[in-house]
């Protein structure tokens, strides 16, 4: 069962951060969020806001562009924040240990197209698009096929 996409307009970085906090409240270990969109579309800002909202001890949340993976201990358990942009082969994804994280941690994956066949069927996809008329506004399309996410639109509005 594939859901009809749920589209949200985010008028500012603050609205993006608020949505991340709301989504963070419903996550549990084993959840995978696929953060899709062009460079500068808000993926990292969203991930940073979500992670910081569930940290027991505040800390900096840098972009994992160069480290590929940043792991955080949070009130929800481990969160893996991954940026797969620089990967060129499926074997590199496997070497990071992501398939294990998909089962035991909350995983936030930027550039999910690099996962190929390792893309979890139960994942929630968030596609960020910059509004062509203003750099502040984003259009976010949320989609899923797993029934786990069926109540999500009510939980984040």
C-alpha positions as CSV (number, residue, x, y, z in Angstrom):
1,X,0.0,0.0,0.0
2,X,1.6,3.3,-1.1
3,X,0.4,6.5,0.4
4,X,-0.8,9.5,-1.5
5,X,2.0,12.0,-1.1
6,X,1.5,14.6,1.7
7,X,2.7,18.1,0.6
8,X,3.6,20.8,3.1
9,X,4.8,24.3,2.4
10,X,7.4,25.5,4.8
11,X,7.6,29.3,4.7
12,X,10.9,29.7,6.7
13,X,13.8,27.8,8.2
14,X,11.9,28.2,11.5
15,X,8.9,26.3,10.1
16,X,11.2,23.6,8.8
17,X,12.8,23.3,12.3
18,X,9.3,23.1,14.0
19,X,8.3,20.3,11.6
20,X,11.5,18.4,12.4
21,X,10.7,18.7,16.2
22,X,7.2,17.3,15.6
23,X,8.4,14.4,13.5
24,X,11.1,13.7,16.1
25,X,8.4,13.1,18.7
26,X,7.0,10.0,16.8
27,X,10.3,8.3,15.8
28,X,11.6,5.1,17.2
29,X,14.6,2.8,16.6
30,X,14.4,1.2,13.2
31,X,12.8,4.2,11.5
32,X,14.5,5.4,8.4
33,X,14.0,8.9,7.0
34,X,15.2,9.4,3.4
35,X,16.0,13.1,3.0
36,X,15.9,13.9,-0.7
37,X,16.4,17.2,-2.6
38,X,19.0,19.3,-4.2
39,X,22.0,21.0,-2.5
40,X,20.7,23.8,-0.3
41,X,17.1,22.6,-0.2
42,X,17.0,22.2,3.6
43,X,17.8,18.5,4.3
44,X,20.7,19.2,6.7
45,X,18.8,22.0,8.5
46,X,15.9,19.6,9.0
47,X,18.1,16.8,10.2
48,X,20.1,19.1,12.6
49,X,16.8,20.5,14.1
50,X,15.4,17.0,14.6
51,X,18.5,15.6,16.2
52,X,18.9,18.6,18.5
53,X,15.3,18.3,19.6
54,X,15.9,14.8,21.1
55,X,19.4,15.2,22.5
56,X,19.7,14.7,26.3
57,X,22.8,16.9,26.3
58,X,23.0,19.7,23.7
59,X,25.9,19.5,21.3
60,X,26.8,20.7,17.9
61,X,25.3,18.8,14.9
62,X,27.6,19.3,12.0
63,X,26.8,18.2,8.4
64,X,28.2,14.7,7.8
65,X,29.3,15.8,4.3
66,X,32.9,14.8,4.9
67,X,32.6,12.3,7.7
68,X,29.7,10.5,5.8
69,X,28.1,9.4,9.1
70,X,27.6,11.2,12.5
71,X,26.1,9.1,15.3
72,X,24.3,10.7,18.2
73,X,23.0,9.2,21.5
74,X,19.6,10.7,22.1
75,X,16.5,10.2,24.3
76,X,15.2,8.1,21.4
77,X,18.3,5.9,21.1
78,X,21.0,6.2,18.5
79,X,20.4,8.5,15.5
80,X,22.6,8.0,12.5
81,X,22.8,11.1,10.3
82,X,24.3,10.1,6.9
83,X,25.3,12.1,3.8
84,X,25.9,9.7,0.9
85,X,26.6,12.4,-1.7
86,X,30.2,11.5,-2.1
87,X,29.7,7.7,-2.4
88,X,30.2,6.1,-5.8
89,X,29.5,2.4,-5.1
90,X,27.0,0.3,-3.3
91,X,29.8,-1.5,-1.4
92,X,30.7,1.9,0.2
93,X,27.2,2.1,1.7
94,X,27.5,-1.5,3.1
95,X,31.0,-0.6,4.6
96,X,29.4,2.2,6.6
97,X,27.2,-0.4,8.5
98,X,24.0,1.3,7.4
99,X,22.0,-1.9,7.0
100,X,22.5,-2.7,10.7
101,X,21.6,0.9,11.7
102,X,18.4,0.5,9.7
103,X,17.3,-2.1,12.2
104,X,18.6,-0.7,15.5
105,X,18.8,3.1,15.2
106,X,16.9,6.0,13.7
107,X,18.6,6.8,10.4
108,X,18.4,10.1,8.6
109,X,19.8,9.6,5.1
110,X,20.7,12.5,2.8
111,X,21.1,11.6,-0.9
112,X,19.1,8.3,-0.5
113,X,19.4,7.5,-4.2
114,X,22.9,6.2,-3.4
115,X,21.3,3.4,-1.4
116,X,20.1,1.6,-4.6
117,X,18.6,-1.8,-3.6
118,X,19.6,-1.2,0.1
119,X,16.8,1.4,0.3
120,X,14.5,0.1,3.1
121,X,10.9,-0.5,2.0
122,X,9.6,0.8,5.3
123,X,11.4,4.2,5.0
124,X,9.7,7.5,5.1
125,X,10.7,9.8,2.2
126,X,10.9,13.6,2.6
127,X,11.6,15.4,-0.6
128,X,12.6,19.0,-0.2
129,X,12.3,21.6,-3.0
130,X,13.2,25.2,-2.9
131,X,10.4,27.5,-4.0
132,X,11.5,29.2,-7.3
133,X,10.1,32.6,-6.1
134,X,11.8,32.9,-2.7
135,X,14.8,31.2,-1.2
136,X,13.2,31.0,2.3
137,X,10.3,28.8,1.3
138,X,10.4,25.1,0.8
139,X,7.9,22.6,-0.5
140,X,8.1,19.2,1.3
141,X,6.6,16.1,-0.2
142,X,6.3,13.2,2.3
143,X,5.6,9.7,1.0
144,X,5.7,6.2,2.3
145,X,4.5,2.7,1.6
146,X,4.7,1.2,5.1
147,X,1.5,1.4,7.2
148,X,3.7,2.5,10.1
149,X,3.5,6.1,8.8
150,X,-0.3,6.2,8.1
151,X,-1.0,8.5,11.1
152,X,1.9,10.8,10.4
153,X,0.0,13.7,8.7
154,X,-2.1,14.1,11.9
155,X,0.9,13.9,14.1
156,X,2.8,16.7,12.4
157,X,0.1,19.2,11.7
